[in-house]
Amino acid sequence: MAELAWFKSSHSTNEGAACVEIAWHKSSYSGNEGTACVEVADATAAVLVRDSKDKSGPNLTFTPNEWQAFVRFAATL
């Protein structure tokens, strides 16, 4: 499994209140050359996907069932 990269929410305070962290991991299908890099974070009610080259950019959000269906479909390609 790829190493997890923890990301602290910008809504967390310095005193530790309302701390939220998400563990992102890079897709094993992403190349080492920095092209087509995708990171995924599993949360309780959602799966988040982002471009690892633009970590502050937009994220895609899927329900766990939607993500499982996507992974099953992608495995058939």
N, CA, C and O atoms as a Maestro MAE file, in Angstrom:
{
 s_m_m2io_version
 :::
 2.0.0
}

f_m_ct {
 s_m_title
 :::
 protein
 m_atom[308] {
  # First column is atom index #
  i_m_mmod_type
  r_m_x_coord
  r_m_y_coord
  r_m_z_coord
  i_m_residue_number
  s_m_chain_name
  s_m_pdb_residue_name
  s_m_pdb_atom_name
  i_m_atomic_number
  :::
  1 25 0.842 -1.188 0.000 1 A "MET " " N  " 7
  2 3 0.000 0.000 0.000 1 A "MET " " CA " 6
  3 2 0.882 1.244 0.000 1 A "MET " " C  " 6
  4 15 1.951 1.261 0.610 1 A "MET " " O  " 8
  5 25 0.428 2.268 -0.681 2 A "ALA " " N  " 7
  6 3 1.168 3.523 -0.761 2 A "ALA " " CA " 6
  7 2 1.159 4.218 0.600 2 A "ALA " " C  " 6
  8 15 0.252 4.020 1.408 2 A "ALA " " O  " 8
  9 25 2.184 5.036 0.836 3 A "GLU " " N  " 7
  10 3 2.268 5.795 2.073 3 A "GLU " " CA " 6
  11 2 1.144 6.827 2.118 3 A "GLU " " C  " 6
  12 15 0.863 7.484 1.116 3 A "GLU " " O  " 8
  13 25 0.499 6.971 3.284 4 A "LEU " " N  " 7
  14 3 -0.573 7.943 3.440 4 A "LEU " " CA " 6
  15 2 0.011 9.316 3.735 4 A "LEU " " C  " 6
  16 15 0.969 9.436 4.500 4 A "LEU " " O  " 8
  17 25 -0.556 10.337 3.139 5 A "ALA " " N  " 7
  18 3 -0.162 11.719 3.401 5 A "ALA " " CA " 6
  19 2 -1.313 12.391 4.132 5 A "ALA " " C  " 6
  20 15 -2.392 12.554 3.562 5 A "ALA " " O  " 8
  21 25 -1.102 12.782 5.381 6 A "TRP " " N  " 7
  22 3 -2.161 13.398 6.177 6 A "TRP " " CA " 6
  23 2 -2.272 14.871 5.862 6 A "TRP " " C  " 6
  24 15 -1.263 15.554 5.690 6 A "TRP " " O  " 8
  25 25 -3.491 15.363 5.787 7 A "PHE " " N  " 7
  26 3 -3.782 16.745 5.454 7 A "PHE " " CA " 6
  27 2 -4.721 17.293 6.514 7 A "PHE " " C  " 6
  28 15 -5.823 16.773 6.690 7 A "PHE " " O  " 8
  29 25 -4.303 18.339 7.226 8 A "LYS " " N  " 7
  30 3 -5.130 18.946 8.267 8 A "LYS " " CA " 6
  31 2 -6.069 19.977 7.657 8 A "LYS " " C  " 6
  32 15 -5.653 20.785 6.827 8 A "LYS " " O  " 8
  33 25 -7.312 19.951 8.060 9 A "SER " " N  " 7
  34 3 -8.314 20.881 7.549 9 A "SER " " CA " 6
  35 2 -7.940 22.321 7.856 9 A "SER " " C  " 6
  36 15 -7.437 22.618 8.940 9 A "SER " " O  " 8
  37 25 -8.180 23.207 6.914 10 A "SER " " N  " 7
  38 3 -7.930 24.631 7.129 10 A "SER " " CA " 6
  39 2 -8.924 25.229 8.121 10 A "SER " " C  " 6
  40 15 -8.739 26.357 8.576 10 A "SER " " O  " 8
  41 25 -9.978 24.483 8.459 11 A "HIS " " N  " 7
  42 3 -10.975 24.956 9.429 11 A "HIS " " CA " 6
  43 2 -10.588 24.614 10.859 11 A "HIS " " C  " 6
  44 15 -11.287 25.014 11.790 11 A "HIS " " O  " 8
  45 25 -9.495 23.887 11.062 12 A "SER " " N  " 7
  46 3 -9.031 23.554 12.401 12 A "SER " " CA " 6
  47 2 -8.337 24.756 13.023 12 A "SER " " C  " 6
  48 15 -7.721 25.559 12.321 12 A "SER " " O  " 8
  49 25 -8.440 24.878 14.351 13 A "THR " " N  " 7
  50 3 -7.783 25.985 15.043 13 A "THR " " CA " 6
  51 2 -6.433 25.521 15.573 13 A "THR " " C  " 6
  52 15 -6.149 24.324 15.604 13 A "THR " " O  " 8
  53 25 -5.604 26.474 15.989 14 A "ASN " " N  " 7
  54 3 -4.301 26.140 16.560 14 A "ASN " " CA " 6
  55 2 -4.426 25.471 17.921 14 A "ASN " " C  " 6
  56 15 -3.489 24.811 18.371 14 A "ASN " " O  " 8
  57 25 -5.564 25.630 18.580 15 A "GLU " " N  " 7
  58 3 -5.775 25.034 19.896 15 A "GLU " " CA " 6
  59 2 -6.257 23.587 19.792 15 A "GLU " " C  " 6
  60 15 -6.469 22.938 20.816 15 A "GLU " " O  " 8
  61 25 -6.428 23.084 18.603 16 A "GLY " " N  " 7
  62 3 -6.850 21.701 18.428 16 A "GLY " " CA " 6
  63 2 -8.355 21.508 18.320 16 A "GLY " " C  " 6
  64 15 -8.818 20.383 18.129 16 A "GLY " " O  " 8
  65 25 -9.117 22.571 18.437 17 A "ALA " " N  " 7
  66 3 -10.575 22.448 18.346 17 A "ALA " " CA " 6
  67 2 -10.993 22.165 16.909 17 A "ALA " " C  " 6
  68 15 -10.392 22.688 15.970 17 A "ALA " " O  " 8
  69 25 -11.998 21.358 16.742 18 A "ALA " " N  " 7
  70 3 -12.576 21.039 15.438 18 A "ALA " " CA " 6
  71 2 -11.534 20.524 14.449 18 A "ALA " " C  " 6
  72 15 -11.590 20.827 13.257 18 A "ALA " " O  " 8
  73 25 -10.586 19.746 14.957 19 A "CYS " " N  " 7
  74 3 -9.515 19.211 14.107 19 A "CYS " " CA " 6
  75 2 -10.046 18.106 13.197 19 A "CYS " " C  " 6
  76 15 -10.689 17.163 13.658 19 A "CYS " " O  " 8
  77 25 -9.777 18.229 11.941 20 A "VAL " " N  " 7
  78 3 -10.152 17.204 10.971 20 A "VAL " " CA " 6
  79 2 -8.932 16.921 10.112 20 A "VAL " " C  " 6
  80 15 -8.308 17.842 9.585 20 A "VAL " " O  " 8
  81 25 -8.597 15.659 9.974 21 A "GLU " " N  " 7
  82 3 -7.490 15.281 9.107 21 A "GLU " " CA " 6
  83 2 -7.974 14.220 8.128 21 A "GLU " " C  " 6
  84 15 -8.781 13.356 8.470 21 A "GLU " " O  " 8
  85 25 -7.474 14.305 6.923 22 A "ILE " " N  " 7
  86 3 -7.820 13.347 5.877 22 A "ILE " " CA " 6
  87 2 -6.526 12.723 5.385 22 A "ILE " " C  " 6
  88 15 -5.545 13.425 5.138 22 A "ILE " " O  " 8
  89 25 -6.525 11.408 5.242 23 A "ALA " " N  " 7
  90 3 -5.337 10.710 4.741 23 A "ALA " " CA " 6
  91 2 -5.495 10.473 3.246 23 A "ALA " " C  " 6
  92 15 -6.386 9.740 2.816 23 A "ALA " " O  " 8
  93 25 -4.633 11.092 2.462 24 A "TRP " " N  " 7
  94 3 -4.619 10.923 1.015 24 A "TRP " " CA " 6
  95 2 -3.584 9.870 0.658 24 A "TRP " " C  " 6
  96 15 -2.519 9.819 1.272 24 A "TRP " " O  " 8
  97 25 -3.877 9.040 -0.315 25 A "HIS " " N  " 7
  98 3 -2.859 8.127 -0.841 25 A "HIS " " CA " 6
  99 2 -2.895 8.173 -2.363 25 A "HIS " " C  " 6
  100 15 -3.953 8.297 -2.981 25 A "HIS " " O  " 8
  101 25 -1.710 8.070 -2.941 26 A "LYS " " N  " 7
  102 3 -1.558 8.170 -4.391 26 A "LYS " " CA " 6
  103 2 -1.963 6.853 -5.036 26 A "LYS " " C  " 6
  104 15 -1.628 5.780 -4.535 26 A "LYS " " O  " 8
  105 25 -2.668 6.936 -6.122 27 A "SER " " N  " 7
  106 3 -3.091 5.751 -6.852 27 A "SER " " CA " 6
  107 2 -1.887 4.937 -7.293 27 A "SER " " C  " 6
  108 15 -0.882 5.494 -7.736 27 A "SER " " O  " 8
  109 25 -1.986 3.626 -7.173 28 A "SER " " N  " 7
  110 3 -0.895 2.753 -7.631 28 A "SER " " CA " 6
  111 2 -0.770 2.776 -9.146 28 A "SER " " C  " 6
  112 15 0.231 2.307 -9.687 28 A "SER " " O  " 8
  113 25 -1.763 3.309 -9.837 29 A "TYR " " N  " 7
  114 3 -1.725 3.393 -11.302 29 A "TYR " " CA " 6
  115 2 -1.098 4.691 -11.791 29 A "TYR " " C  " 6
  116 15 -0.899 4.863 -12.993 29 A "TYR " " O  " 8
  117 25 -0.780 5.621 -10.866 30 A "SER " " N  " 7
  118 3 -0.138 6.874 -11.259 30 A "SER " " CA " 6
  119 2 1.317 6.608 -11.576 30 A "SER " " C  " 6
  120 15 1.982 5.842 -10.878 30 A "SER " " O  " 8
  121 25 1.804 7.228 -12.609 31 A "GLY " " N  " 7
  122 3 3.191 7.032 -13.014 31 A "GLY " " CA " 6
  123 2 4.153 7.812 -12.144 31 A "GLY " " C  " 6
  124 15 3.745 8.750 -11.459 31 A "GLY " " O  " 8
  125 25 5.413 7.444 -12.158 32 A "ASN " " N  " 7
  126 3 6.446 8.134 -11.396 32 A "ASN " " CA " 6
  127 2 6.902 9.423 -12.063 32 A "ASN " " C  " 6
  128 15 7.607 10.218 -11.441 32 A "ASN " " O  " 8
  129 25 6.520 9.645 -13.304 33 A "GLU " " N  " 7
  130 3 6.953 10.832 -14.042 33 A "GLU " " CA " 6
  131 2 6.113 12.063 -13.709 33 A "GLU " " C  " 6
  132 15 6.362 13.136 -14.259 33 A "GLU " " O  " 8
  133 25 5.142 11.937 -12.839 34 A "GLY " " N  " 7
  134 3 4.325 13.080 -12.453 34 A "GLY " " CA " 6
  135 2 3.139 13.329 -13.366 34 A "GLY " " C  " 6
  136 15 2.480 14.361 -13.241 34 A "GLY " " O  " 8
  137 25 2.848 12.411 -14.282 35 A "THR " " N  " 7
  138 3 1.697 12.582 -15.159 35 A "THR " " CA " 6
  139 2 0.551 11.720 -14.661 35 A "THR " " C  " 6
  140 15 0.773 10.644 -14.105 35 A "THR " " O  " 8
  141 25 -0.648 12.182 -14.856 36 A "ALA " " N  " 7
  142 3 -1.859 11.436 -14.519 36 A "ALA " " CA " 6
  143 2 -1.855 10.955 -13.076 36 A "ALA " " C  " 6
  144 15 -2.242 9.819 -12.804 36 A "ALA " " O  " 8
  145 25 -1.426 11.801 -12.151 37 A "CYS " " N  " 7
  146 3 -1.384 11.418 -10.736 37 A "CYS " " CA " 6
  147 2 -2.723 11.702 -10.063 37 A "CYS " " C  " 6
  148 15 -3.264 12.805 -10.142 37 A "CYS " " O  " 8
  149 25 -3.231 10.678 -9.406 38 A "VAL " " N  " 7
  150 3 -4.499 10.786 -8.711 38 A "VAL " " CA " 6
  151 2 -4.289 10.370 -7.269 38 A "VAL " " C  " 6
  152 15 -3.622 9.371 -7.001 38 A "VAL " " O  " 8
  153 25 -4.863 11.139 -6.323 39 A "GLU " " N  " 7
  154 3 -4.835 10.779 -4.910 39 A "GLU " " CA " 6
  155 2 -6.259 10.554 -4.448 39 A "GLU " " C  " 6
  156 15 -7.189 11.213 -4.914 39 A "GLU " " O  " 8
  157 25 -6.421 9.615 -3.526 40 A "VAL " " N  " 7
  158 3 -7.738 9.236 -3.019 40 A "VAL " " CA " 6
  159 2 -7.705 9.282 -1.498 40 A "VAL " " C  " 6
  160 15 -6.707 8.910 -0.881 40 A "VAL " " O  " 8
  161 25 -8.800 9.741 -0.894 41 A "ALA " " N  " 7
  162 3 -8.957 9.728 0.562 41 A "ALA " " CA " 6
  163 2 -10.298 9.091 0.880 41 A "ALA " " C  " 6
  164 15 -11.331 9.489 0.341 41 A "ALA " " O  " 8
  165 25 -10.273 8.107 1.754 42 A "ASP " " N  " 7
  166 3 -11.509 7.447 2.185 42 A "ASP " " CA " 6
  167 2 -11.995 8.096 3.469 42 A "ASP " " C  " 6
  168 15 -11.282 8.116 4.473 42 A "ASP " " O  " 8
  169 25 -13.200 8.621 3.433 43 A "ALA " " N  " 7
  170 3 -13.837 9.173 4.624 43 A "ALA " " CA " 6
  171 2 -15.026 8.279 4.962 43 A "ALA " " C  " 6
  172 15 -15.337 7.359 4.206 43 A "ALA " " O  " 8
  173 25 -15.680 8.529 6.058 44 A "THR " " N  " 7
  174 3 -16.777 7.674 6.493 44 A "THR " " CA " 6
  175 2 -17.904 7.609 5.467 44 A "THR " " C  " 6
  176 15 -18.370 6.523 5.121 44 A "THR " " O  " 8
  177 25 -18.339 8.760 4.984 45 A "ALA " " N  " 7
  178 3 -19.499 8.792 4.099 45 A "ALA " " CA " 6
  179 2 -19.150 9.167 2.669 45 A "ALA " " C  " 6
  180 15 -20.046 9.343 1.844 45 A "ALA " " O  " 8
  181 25 -17.858 9.294 2.358 46 A "ALA " " N  " 7
  182 3 -17.475 9.737 1.019 46 A "ALA " " CA " 6
  183 2 -16.068 9.261 0.677 46 A "ALA " " C  " 6
  184 15 -15.268 8.931 1.552 46 A "ALA " " O  " 8
  185 25 -15.797 9.237 -0.612 47 A "VAL " " N  " 7
  186 3 -14.450 8.994 -1.128 47 A "VAL " " CA " 6
  187 2 -14.088 10.234 -1.927 47 A "VAL " " C  " 6
  188 15 -14.809 10.630 -2.842 47 A "VAL " " O  " 8
  189 25 -12.963 10.843 -1.571 48 A "LEU " " N  " 7
  190 3 -12.523 12.068 -2.229 48 A "LEU " " CA " 6
  191 2 -11.401 11.742 -3.206 48 A "LEU " " C  " 6
  192 15 -10.557 10.890 -2.928 48 A "LEU " " O  " 8
  193 25 -11.392 12.415 -4.343 49 A "VAL " " N  " 7
  194 3 -10.369 12.205 -5.374 49 A "VAL " " CA " 6
  195 2 -9.860 13.574 -5.802 49 A "VAL " " C  " 6
  196 15 -10.641 14.505 -5.996 49 A "VAL " " O  " 8
  197 25 -8.529 13.691 -5.950 50 A "ARG " " N  " 7
  198 3 -7.942 14.964 -6.387 50 A "ARG " " CA " 6
  199 2 -6.725 14.706 -7.264 50 A "ARG " " C  " 6
  200 15 -6.185 13.600 -7.302 50 A "ARG " " O  " 8
  201 25 -6.313 15.743 -7.959 51 A "ASP " " N  " 7
  202 3 -5.097 15.735 -8.771 51 A "ASP " " CA " 6
  203 2 -3.925 15.995 -7.835 51 A "ASP " " C  " 6
  204 15 -3.877 17.048 -7.199 51 A "ASP " " O  " 8
  205 25 -2.984 15.072 -7.734 52 A "SER " " N  " 7
  206 3 -1.869 15.236 -6.797 52 A "SER " " CA " 6
  207 2 -0.944 16.389 -7.180 52 A "SER " " C  " 6
  208 15 -0.167 16.857 -6.347 52 A "SER " " O  " 8
  209 25 -1.015 16.846 -8.415 53 A "LYS " " N  " 7
  210 3 -0.191 17.970 -8.845 53 A "LYS " " CA " 6
  211 2 -0.845 19.308 -8.512 53 A "LYS " " C  " 6
  212 15 -0.200 20.352 -8.611 53 A "LYS " " O  " 8
  213 25 -2.131 19.289 -8.116 54 A "ASP " " N  " 7
  214 3 -2.875 20.504 -7.777 54 A "ASP " " CA " 6
  215 2 -3.678 20.233 -6.506 54 A "ASP " " C  " 6
  216 15 -4.908 20.187 -6.542 54 A "ASP " " O  " 8
  217 25 -2.979 20.055 -5.383 55 A "LYS " " N  " 7
  218 3 -3.617 19.638 -4.130 55 A "LYS " " CA " 6
  219 2 -4.628 20.642 -3.601 55 A "LYS " " C  " 6
  220 15 -5.538 20.258 -2.866 55 A "LYS " " O  " 8
  221 25 -4.496 21.899 -3.947 56 A "SER " " N  " 7
  222 3 -5.464 22.893 -3.485 56 A "SER " " CA " 6
  223 2 -6.589 23.088 -4.495 56 A "SER " " C  " 6
  224 15 -7.491 23.897 -4.277 56 A "SER " " O  " 8
  225 25 -6.537 22.355 -5.588 57 A "GLY " " N  " 7
  226 3 -7.567 22.456 -6.618 57 A "GLY " " CA " 6
  227 2 -8.828 21.709 -6.229 57 A "GLY " " C  " 6
  228 15 -8.969 21.284 -5.083 57 A "GLY " " O  " 8
  229 25 -9.735 21.547 -7.159 58 A "PRO " " N  " 7
  230 3 -11.011 20.905 -6.857 58 A "PRO " " CA " 6
  231 2 -10.857 19.415 -6.553 58 A "PRO " " C  " 6
  232 15 -9.923 18.758 -7.013 58 A "PRO " " O  " 8
  233 25 -11.803 18.906 -5.766 59 A "ASN " " N  " 7
  234 3 -11.880 17.482 -5.449 59 A "ASN " " CA " 6
  235 2 -13.176 16.924 -6.026 59 A "ASN " " C  " 6
  236 15 -14.177 17.633 -6.129 59 A "ASN " " O  " 8
  237 25 -13.148 15.676 -6.391 60 A "LEU " " N  " 7
  238 3 -14.369 14.968 -6.745 60 A "LEU " " CA " 6
  239 2 -14.812 14.208 -5.511 60 A "LEU " " C  " 6
  240 15 -13.976 13.709 -4.758 60 A "LEU " " O  " 8
  241 25 -16.116 14.114 -5.294 61 A "THR " " N  " 7
  242 3 -16.649 13.407 -4.135 61 A "THR " " CA " 6
  243 2 -17.609 12.335 -4.609 61 A "THR " " C  " 6
  244 15 -18.513 12.596 -5.403 61 A "THR " " O  " 8
  245 25 -17.400 11.116 -4.109 62 A "PHE " " N  " 7
  246 3 -18.234 9.973 -4.450 62 A "PHE " " CA " 6
  247 2 -18.768 9.336 -3.175 62 A "PHE " " C  " 6
  248 15 -18.113 9.388 -2.134 62 A "PHE " " O  " 8
  249 25 -19.944 8.738 -3.248 63 A "THR " " N  " 7
  250 3 -20.382 7.892 -2.143 63 A "THR " " CA " 6
  251 2 -19.553 6.615 -2.218 63 A "THR " " C  " 6
  252 15 -19.018 6.295 -3.280 63 A "THR " " O  " 8
  253 25 -19.434 5.877 -1.113 64 A "PRO " " N  " 7
  254 3 -18.692 4.615 -1.178 64 A "PRO " " CA " 6
  255 2 -19.218 3.665 -2.257 64 A "PRO " " C  " 6
  256 15 -18.426 2.999 -2.924 64 A "PRO " " O  " 8
  257 25 -20.537 3.591 -2.438 65 A "ASN " " N  " 7
  258 3 -21.113 2.718 -3.470 65 A "ASN " " CA " 6
  259 2 -20.747 3.183 -4.876 65 A "ASN " " C  " 6
  260 15 -20.436 2.365 -5.742 65 A "ASN " " O  " 8
  261 25 -20.782 4.510 -5.106 66 A "GLU " " N  " 7
  262 3 -20.386 5.039 -6.415 66 A "GLU " " CA " 6
  263 2 -18.918 4.735 -6.698 66 A "GLU " " C  " 6
  264 15 -18.566 4.367 -7.819 66 A "GLU " " O  " 8
  265 25 -18.063 4.885 -5.690 67 A "TRP " " N  " 7
  266 3 -16.638 4.628 -5.876 67 A "TRP " " CA " 6
  267 2 -16.390 3.150 -6.179 67 A "TRP " " C  " 6
  268 15 -15.605 2.821 -7.068 67 A "TRP " " O  " 8
  269 25 -17.049 2.268 -5.450 68 A "GLN " " N  " 7
  270 3 -16.889 0.831 -5.699 68 A "GLN " " CA " 6
  271 2 -17.326 0.475 -7.117 68 A "GLN " " C  " 6
  272 15 -16.677 -0.328 -7.786 68 A "GLN " " O  " 8
  273 25 -18.430 1.073 -7.574 69 A "ALA " " N  " 7
  274 3 -18.896 0.816 -8.935 69 A "ALA " " CA " 6
  275 2 -17.873 1.324 -9.956 69 A "ALA " " C  " 6
  276 15 -17.620 0.655 -10.958 69 A "ALA " " O  " 8
  277 25 -17.289 2.488 -9.717 70 A "PHE " " N  " 7
  278 3 -16.269 3.023 -10.615 70 A "PHE " " CA " 6
  279 2 -15.043 2.114 -10.654 70 A "PHE " " C  " 6
  280 15 -14.531 1.811 -11.732 70 A "PHE " " O  " 8
  281 25 -14.576 1.682 -9.504 71 A "VAL " " N  " 7
  282 3 -13.391 0.816 -9.449 71 A "VAL " " CA " 6
  283 2 -13.669 -0.519 -10.177 71 A "VAL " " C  " 6
  284 15 -12.813 -1.017 -10.908 71 A "VAL " " O  " 8
  285 25 -14.852 -1.083 -9.974 72 A "ARG " " N  " 7
  286 3 -15.210 -2.332 -10.671 72 A "ARG " " CA " 6
  287 2 -15.199 -2.108 -12.180 72 A "ARG " " C  " 6
  288 15 -14.668 -2.931 -12.926 72 A "ARG " " O  " 8
  289 25 -15.786 -0.990 -12.637 73 A "PHE " " N  " 7
  290 3 -15.823 -0.687 -14.061 73 A "PHE " " CA " 6
  291 2 -14.416 -0.471 -14.605 73 A "PHE " " C  " 6
  292 15 -14.072 -0.995 -15.664 73 A "PHE " " O  " 8
  293 25 -13.599 0.298 -13.884 74 A "ALA " " N  " 7
  294 3 -12.234 0.593 -14.350 74 A "ALA " " CA " 6
  295 2 -11.407 -0.690 -14.454 74 A "ALA " " C  " 6
  296 15 -10.531 -0.789 -15.313 74 A "ALA " " O  " 8
  297 25 -11.670 -1.649 -13.612 75 A "ALA " " N  " 7
  298 3 -10.931 -2.917 -13.643 75 A "ALA " " CA " 6
  299 2 -11.234 -3.718 -14.906 75 A "ALA " " C  " 6
  300 15 -10.451 -4.591 -15.279 75 A "ALA " " O  " 8
  301 25 -12.352 -3.438 -15.569 76 A "THR " " N  " 7
  302 3 -12.714 -4.174 -16.782 76 A "THR " " CA " 6
  303 2 -12.066 -3.589 -18.030 76 A "THR " " C  " 6
  304 15 -12.101 -4.209 -19.093 76 A "THR " " O  " 8
  305 25 -11.478 -2.410 -17.915 77 A "LEU " " N  " 7
  306 3 -10.889 -1.735 -19.078 77 A "LEU " " CA " 6
  307 2 -9.516 -2.287 -19.411 77 A "LEU " " C  " 6
  308 15 -8.881 -1.831 -20.362 77 A "LEU " " O  " 8
  :::
 }
 m_bond[307] {
  # First column is bond index #
  i_m_from
  i_m_to
  i_m_order
  :::
  1 1 2 1
  2 2 3 1
  3 3 4 2
  4 3 5 1
  5 5 6 1
  6 6 7 1
  7 7 8 2
  8 7 9 1
  9 9 10 1
  10 10 11 1
  11 11 12 2
  12 11 13 1
  13 13 14 1
  14 14 15 1
  15 15 16 2
  16 15 17 1
  17 17 18 1
  18 18 19 1
  19 19 20 2
  20 19 21 1
  21 21 22 1
  22 22 23 1
  23 23 24 2
  24 23 25 1
  25 25 26 1
  26 26 27 1
  27 27 28 2
  28 27 29 1
  29 29 30 1
  30 30 31 1
  31 31 32 2
  32 31 33 1
  33 33 34 1
  34 34 35 1
  35 35 36 2
  36 35 37 1
  37 37 38 1
  38 38 39 1
  39 39 40 2
  40 39 41 1
  41 41 42 1
  42 42 43 1
  43 43 44 2
  44 43 45 1
  45 45 46 1
  46 46 47 1
  47 47 48 2
  48 47 49 1
  49 49 50 1
  50 50 51 1
  51 51 52 2
  52 51 53 1
  53 53 54 1
  54 54 55 1
  55 55 56 2
  56 55 57 1
  57 57 58 1
  58 58 59 1
  59 59 60 2
  60 59 61 1
  61 61 62 1
  62 62 63 1
  63 63 64 2
  64 63 65 1
  65 65 66 1
  66 66 67 1
  67 67 68 2
  68 67 69 1
  69 69 70 1
  70 70 71 1
  71 71 72 2
  72 71 73 1
  73 73 74 1
  74 74 75 1
  75 75 76 2
  76 75 77 1
  77 77 78 1
  78 78 79 1
  79 79 80 2
  80 79 81 1
  81 81 82 1
  82 82 83 1
  83 83 84 2
  84 83 85 1
  85 85 86 1
  86 86 87 1
  87 87 88 2
  88 87 89 1
  89 89 90 1
  90 90 91 1
  91 91 92 2
  92 91 93 1
  93 93 94 1
  94 94 95 1
  95 95 96 2
  96 95 97 1
  97 97 98 1
  98 98 99 1
  99 99 100 2
  100 99 101 1
  101 101 102 1
  102 102 103 1
  103 103 104 2
  104 103 105 1
  105 105 106 1
  106 106 107 1
  107 107 108 2
  108 107 109 1
  109 109 110 1
  110 110 111 1
  111 111 112 2
  112 111 113 1
  113 113 114 1
  114 114 115 1
  115 115 116 2
  116 115 117 1
  117 117 118 1
  118 118 119 1
  119 119 120 2
  120 119 121 1
  121 121 122 1
  122 122 123 1
  123 123 124 2
  124 123 125 1
  125 125 126 1
  126 126 127 1
  127 127 128 2
  128 127 129 1
  129 129 130 1
  130 130 131 1
  131 131 132 2
  132 131 133 1
  133 133 134 1
  134 134 135 1
  135 135 136 2
  136 135 137 1
  137 137 138 1
  138 138 139 1
  139 139 140 2
  140 139 141 1
  141 141 142 1
  142 142 143 1
  143 143 144 2
  144 143 145 1
  145 145 146 1
  146 146 147 1
  147 147 148 2
  148 147 149 1
  149 149 150 1
  150 150 151 1
  151 151 152 2
  152 151 153 1
  153 153 154 1
  154 154 155 1
  155 155 156 2
  156 155 157 1
  157 157 158 1
  158 158 159 1
  159 159 160 2
  160 159 161 1
  161 161 162 1
  162 162 163 1
  163 163 164 2
  164 163 165 1
  165 165 166 1
  166 166 167 1
  167 167 168 2
  168 167 169 1
  169 169 170 1
  170 170 171 1
  171 171 172 2
  172 171 173 1
  173 173 174 1
  174 174 175 1
  175 175 176 2
  176 175 177 1
  177 177 178 1
  178 178 179 1
  179 179 180 2
  180 179 181 1
  181 181 182 1
  182 182 183 1
  183 183 184 2
  184 183 185 1
  185 185 186 1
  186 186 187 1
  187 187 188 2
  188 187 189 1
  189 189 190 1
  190 190 191 1
  191 191 192 2
  192 191 193 1
  193 193 194 1
  194 194 195 1
  195 195 196 2
  196 195 197 1
  197 197 198 1
  198 198 199 1
  199 199 200 2
  200 199 201 1
  201 201 202 1
  202 202 203 1
  203 203 204 2
  204 203 205 1
  205 205 206 1
  206 206 207 1
  207 207 208 2
  208 207 209 1
  209 209 210 1
  210 210 211 1
  211 211 212 2
  212 211 213 1
  213 213 214 1
  214 214 215 1
  215 215 216 2
  216 215 217 1
  217 217 218 1
  218 218 219 1
  219 219 220 2
  220 219 221 1
  221 221 222 1
  222 222 223 1
  223 223 224 2
  224 223 225 1
  225 225 226 1
  226 226 227 1
  227 227 228 2
  228 227 229 1
  229 229 230 1
  230 230 231 1
  231 231 232 2
  232 231 233 1
  233 233 234 1
  234 234 235 1
  235 235 236 2
  236 235 237 1
  237 237 238 1
  238 238 239 1
  239 239 240 2
  240 239 241 1
  241 241 242 1
  242 242 243 1
  243 243 244 2
  244 243 245 1
  245 245 246 1
  246 246 247 1
  247 247 248 2
  248 247 249 1
  249 249 250 1
  250 250 251 1
  251 251 252 2
  252 251 253 1
  253 253 254 1
  254 254 255 1
  255 255 256 2
  256 255 257 1
  257 257 258 1
  258 258 259 1
  259 259 260 2
  260 259 261 1
  261 261 262 1
  262 262 263 1
  263 263 264 2
  264 263 265 1
  265 265 266 1
  266 266 267 1
  267 267 268 2
  268 267 269 1
  269 269 270 1
  270 270 271 1
  271 271 272 2
  272 271 273 1
  273 273 274 1
  274 274 275 1
  275 275 276 2
  276 275 277 1
  277 277 278 1
  278 278 279 1
  279 279 280 2
  280 279 281 1
  281 281 282 1
  282 282 283 1
  283 283 284 2
  284 283 285 1
  285 285 286 1
  286 286 287 1
  287 287 288 2
  288 287 289 1
  289 289 290 1
  290 290 291 1
  291 291 292 2
  292 291 293 1
  293 293 294 1
  294 294 295 1
  295 295 296 2
  296 295 297 1
  297 297 298 1
  298 298 299 1
  299 299 300 2
  300 299 301 1
  301 301 302 1
  302 302 303 1
  303 303 304 2
  304 303 305 1
  305 305 306 1
  306 306 307 1
  307 307 308 2
  :::
 }
}
